[in-house]
Amino acid sequence: MSLKNTIDFLAHMRKMNGFSGLDHGGGDAETASPLTETLDFGANPGHLRMLSFVPEGLSRRIPLVVVLHGCTQTAAGYDIGAGWSALARRYGFALLMPEQRRANNPNACFNWFVPEDIHRDHGEAGSIRQMVEHLAQHHDIDRARIFVTGLSAGGAMAAVMLATYPDVFAGGAVIAGLPYGVATSVRAALKEMRHPTHQSAHALGDLVRKASPHRGPWPKLSVWQGSADRTVHPGNADALIRQWLDLHGLPETPMAERKVDGFPHRVWWNTSGEPTVESYTITDMAHGTPLGLADDEPYGVAGPYLLDAGISSSRHIAEFFGLTGRIHQHKKSLSKPVPKPEREAATAEPHASKAKARSSAGARAGQGPRDRRGIDVNAVITRALTAAGLMK
């Protein structure tokens, strides 16, 4: 890749600086979301924050969904933006939403490409596992129904959790993420985001098989991807699907294809006829979480990287996890309405979001070589890497 193309691409990555759908600095999201913080939950090798929500009136053997936000988002902001606490109230499950600290990553991205954070019982993966265990012990969580999902860097981190703890999670859902293990450095992360791996399905499966002593059965997986995503190439969704088809010993040809809410949906079943791997392609959608009506009401609040696409990914994911069979709390009794975000909500457009990129909190670049136009090349690249969340 030429220097010019590299700089252009890294500048484009600044568009990962989405916001949570509501005010970052506390405000609306913190007020509207029911998440509460737990300060002491055990070992915290990744130095993450633990936020969670357990609706009132739940009895024993409570399902748990772990939800991982995207870059520059907060746990509370992504909760309200994607509608997860509303779903937890309606269908009666617990919610765990770990939050990244900017001391770990300037753009609050989970470090899905840092070796020390993506190995079993180490770093950020280890912290999230400790949070799950804390909730399981204090709220009688059904250990057979623990799931994980996330967007973008959070989606890639959801893949990390499925790979490193397949004995803990019954299933997962990855939105605009990447396969586990394809990147273990900044350079590799940039490459994979734009040019997905060409490794064979079996080689991709081996990356997961080497991540833990577990040898099956493997968690089920739902993969969501916008076809017009220019931040994470849609080919990454295909690679992730191939990785998990190999683990499950399933063919690459889907067993069923249809349209759901107008979008292509593919399904692979196991020998018992249960959906084991599925994929949704959201036609002409850019980088973000698809939002739409479900249960005759909207789940979530549209904003940059929270896109009104006409399909509720959160509701469909909860259904894939098997959590929507019984209503715990009728929708009319759900809590106070969510305040509208101060910023104008963005719609699902064919190309990248129109949201203005925010400044990075990264370190200042030192003086370096300049090109013929007087540009400090090292400074440009460092700023772009920091803005993309790929440099601590």
Residue pairs with C-beta under 8 A, 6 or more apart in sequence:
1 9
3 371
3 377
6 381
7 377
7 380
7 381
7 384
9 190
9 194
10 190
10 380
10 381
10 384
10 385
10 388
11 380
11 384
12 230
12 231
12 352
13 190
13 193
13 231
13 384
13 385
13 387
13 388
13 390
14 357
14 360
14 384
14 387
14 388
15 231
15 287
15 352
15 353
15 355
15 357
16 70
16 71
16 72
16 107
16 109
16 152
16 153
16 231
16 287
16 387
16 388
16 389
17 71
17 72
17 107
17 355
17 357
17 358
17 360
17 387
18 70
18 71
18 72
18 73
18 287
18 288
18 303
18 304
18 305
18 306
18 353
18 355
19 72
19 73
19 77
19 303
19 304
19 305
19 343
19 355
19 358
20 29
20 69
20 72
20 73
20 74
20 76
20 77
20 78
20 80
20 81
20 303
20 306
21 29
21 73
21 77
21 78
21 80
21 81
21 82
21 300
21 301
21 302
21 303
21 304
21 305
21 306
21 341
21 345
22 28
22 29
22 32
22 76
22 77
22 80
22 81
22 301
22 303
22 339
22 341
23 29
23 77
23 341
23 342
24 72
24 74
24 77
28 80
28 338
28 339
28 341
28 342
29 74
29 76
29 77
29 79
29 80
29 81
30 74
30 76
31 339
32 76
32 80
32 336
32 338
32 339
33 53
33 75
33 76
33 77
33 79
33 80
33 85
34 53
34 85
34 335
35 51
35 52
35 53
35 75
35 76
35 79
35 85
35 95
35 97
36 51
36 52
36 53
37 49
37 50
37 51
38 50
38 51
38 52
38 131
38 134
39 50
41 50
41 130
41 131
41 134
42 130
42 133
42 134
43 126
43 127
43 130
44 127
44 130
45 121
45 122
45 123
45 124
45 126
45 127
46 104
46 117
46 123
46 124
46 125
46 126
46 127
46 128
47 101
47 103
47 104
47 127
48 98
48 99
48 100
48 101
48 104
48 124
48 127
48 128
48 131
49 75
49 98
49 99
49 100
49 101
50 96
50 98
50 99
50 131
50 134
51 75
51 76
51 96
51 97
51 98
51 99
52 94
52 95
52 96
52 97
52 131
52 135
53 79
53 85
53 88
53 94
53 95
53 97
54 62
54 94
54 95
54 135
54 139
55 88
55 89
55 92
55 93
55 94
55 328
55 329
57 92
57 328
57 329
58 92
58 93
58 94
58 139
58 328
60 140
61 140
61 141
61 142
61 145
62 92
62 93
62 94
62 139
62 140
62 141
62 142
63 92
63 93
63 94
63 141
63 142
63 145
63 146
63 147
63 321
63 323
64 93
64 94
64 95
64 96
64 132
64 135
64 136
64 141
64 142
64 145
64 146
64 147
65 84
65 88
65 93
65 94
65 95
65 96
65 147
65 148
65 149
65 318
65 321
65 323
66 96
66 97
66 98
66 128
66 131
66 132
66 146
66 147
66 148
66 149
66 158
66 161
66 169
67 75
67 78
67 79
67 82
67 84
67 95
67 96
67 97
67 148
67 149
67 150
67 154
68 97
68 98
68 110
68 128
68 148
68 149
68 150
68 151
68 153
68 154
68 155
68 157
68 158
69 75
69 77
69 78
69 97
69 99
69 100
69 108
69 150
69 151
69 154
70 78
70 109
70 150
70 151
70 152
70 153
70 154
70 155
70 289
70 305
71 107
71 108
71 109
71 152
71 153
71 388
71 389
72 107
72 108
72 109
72 358
72 389
73 81
73 108
73 151
73 154
73 305
74 99
74 108
75 97
75 98
75 99
76 97
78 84
78 97
78 151
78 154
78 306
79 85
79 95
79 97
80 300
80 301
80 338
81 289
81 300
81 301
81 302
81 303
81 306
82 151
82 289
82 291
82 299
82 300
82 306
82 313
82 314
83 291
83 298
83 299
83 300
83 301
83 312
83 314
83 315
84 95
84 97
84 314
85 95
86 299
86 334
87 93
87 299
87 314
87 315
87 318
87 323
88 94
88 95
89 328
89 329
89 334
89 335
90 295
90 327
90 328
90 329
90 330
90 331
90 334
91 318
91 323
91 324
91 326
91 327
91 328
92 326
92 327
92 328
92 329
93 145
93 318
93 323
94 135
94 139
94 141
96 131
96 132
96 135
98 127
98 128
98 131
99 108
100 108
100 109
100 110
100 124
101 108
102 108
102 361
104 111
104 124
104 392
105 111
105 389
105 392
106 360
106 361
106 362
106 386
106 387
106 389
106 391
106 392
107 360
107 361
107 386
107 387
107 388
107 389
108 389
109 152
109 153
109 389
109 390
110 117
110 124
110 150
110 153
110 154
110 156
110 157
111 117
111 118
111 123
111 124
111 153
111 157
111 392
112 118
112 153
112 156
112 157
112 159
112 160
112 177
112 178
112 183
112 189
113 156
113 183
113 184
113 185
113 186
113 188
113 189
113 390
114 123
114 184
114 392
115 184
116 122
116 123
117 123
117 124
117 125
117 160
118 124
118 125
118 157
118 160
118 164
118 180
118 181
118 184
119 125
119 164
119 211
120 126
120 164
120 165
120 211
120 212
121 129
124 157
125 157
125 160
125 161
125 164
125 165
128 157
128 161
129 161
129 165
129 168
132 141
132 146
132 168
135 141
136 143
136 146
143 168
144 170
145 170
145 321
145 322
145 323
146 168
146 169
146 170
147 169
147 170
147 171
147 172
147 173
147 321
148 158
148 161
148 162
148 169
148 172
148 173
149 155
149 158
149 172
149 173
149 174
149 175
149 222
149 317
150 156
150 157
150 158
150 174
150 175
150 177
151 175
151 176
151 177
151 288
151 289
151 305
152 175
152 176
152 177
152 231
152 232
152 287
152 305
153 177
153 389
154 177
155 174
155 175
155 176
155 177
155 178
156 174
156 177
156 178
157 177
158 172
158 173
158 174
158 177
159 172
159 174
159 177
159 178
159 179
159 180
159 240
160 180
161 168
161 169
161 172
162 169
162 172
162 180
162 208
162 219
162 221
163 180
163 181
163 207
163 208
163 211
163 212
164 211
164 212
165 212
166 208
166 212
166 214
166 216
166 218
166 219
167 212
167 214
169 219
170 219
170 220
170 321
171 219
171 220
171 221
171 222
171 320
171 321
172 219
172 220
172 221
172 222
173 221
173 222
173 223
173 224
173 313
173 317
173 320
173 321
174 221
174 222
174 223
174 224
174 237
174 240
175 224
175 225
175 289
175 290
175 313
176 224
176 225
176 226
176 229
176 231
176 232
176 237
176 287
176 288
176 289
177 232
177 236
177 240
178 192
178 193
178 196
178 232
178 236
178 239
178 240
179 197
179 204
179 207
179 236
179 239
179 240
179 243
180 207
180 208
180 211
180 243
181 204
181 207
181 208
181 210
181 211
182 188
182 192
182 196
182 197
182 199
182 204
182 207
182 239
183 189
183 191
183 192
186 385
186 390
186 391
189 390
190 385
190 388
190 390
192 236
193 231
193 232
193 233
193 236
194 233
195 233
195 235
196 233
196 235
196 236
196 238
196 239
197 204
197 239
199 239
201 242
201 243
201 245
201 246
201 252
202 246
204 239
204 242
204 243
204 246
205 243
205 244
205 246
205 247
207 243
208 218
208 243
208 244
208 247
209 215
209 247
216 247
218 244
218 247
218 248
220 274
220 275
220 276
220 277
220 320
221 240
221 241
221 244
221 276
221 277
221 278
222 277
222 278
222 279
222 280
222 316
222 317
222 320
223 237
223 240
223 241
223 277
223 278
223 279
223 280
224 237
224 279
224 280
224 282
224 289
224 290
224 313
224 317
225 232
225 234
225 236
225 237
225 279
225 280
225 281
225 282
226 234
226 281
226 282
226 284
226 285
226 286
226 287
226 288
226 290
226 307
226 309
226 348
227 234
227 281
227 282
227 283
227 284
227 285
228 284
228 285
228 286
228 349
228 350
228 351
229 285
229 286
229 287
230 286
230 287
230 351
230 352
231 286
231 287
231 352
232 287
234 281
237 279
237 281
241 277
241 279
242 252
244 277
245 251
245 252
245 268
245 277
248 268
248 270
248 276
248 277
250 268
250 270
250 276
250 277
251 268
254 266
254 267
254 268
254 279
255 267
255 268
255 269
256 266
256 267
256 269
257 264
257 265
257 266
257 267
258 265
259 265
260 280
260 311
260 316
261 292
261 310
261 311
262 283
262 310
262 311
263 280
263 281
263 282
263 283
263 310
263 311
264 280
264 281
264 283
265 278
265 279
265 280
266 278
266 279
267 275
267 277
267 278
268 275
268 276
268 277
268 278
269 275
269 276
270 276
275 320
278 320
280 290
280 311
280 313
280 316
282 290
282 309
282 311
282 348
284 348
284 350
285 307
285 309
285 348
286 307
286 348
286 349
286 350
286 351
286 352
286 353
287 305
287 352
287 353
288 304
288 305
288 306
288 307
288 348
288 353
289 300
289 305
289 306
289 307
289 313
289 314
290 307
290 309
290 310
290 311
290 312
290 313
290 348
291 298
291 299
291 300
291 301
291 302
291 306
291 307
291 308
291 309
291 311
291 312
291 313
291 314
292 298
292 308
292 309
292 310
292 311
292 312
293 312
294 312
294 315
294 316
295 315
295 331
296 331
297 331
298 312
299 312
299 314
299 315
300 306
300 312
300 314
301 338
301 340
301 341
301 345
302 308
302 345
302 346
302 347
303 341
303 343
303 345
303 346
303 355
304 346
304 353
304 354
304 355
305 353
305 355
306 346
307 346
307 347
307 348
307 353
308 345
308 347
308 348
309 348
310 348
315 324
318 324
346 353
346 354
346 355
357 387
360 383
360 386
360 387
361 386
362 382
362 383
362 385
362 386
362 387
362 391
363 382
363 386
365 376
365 378
365 379
365 380
365 381
365 382
365 383
366 378
366 379
367 376
367 378
367 379
368 376
368 377
368 378
368 379
369 376
369 377
369 378
370 376
370 377
371 377
382 391
385 391
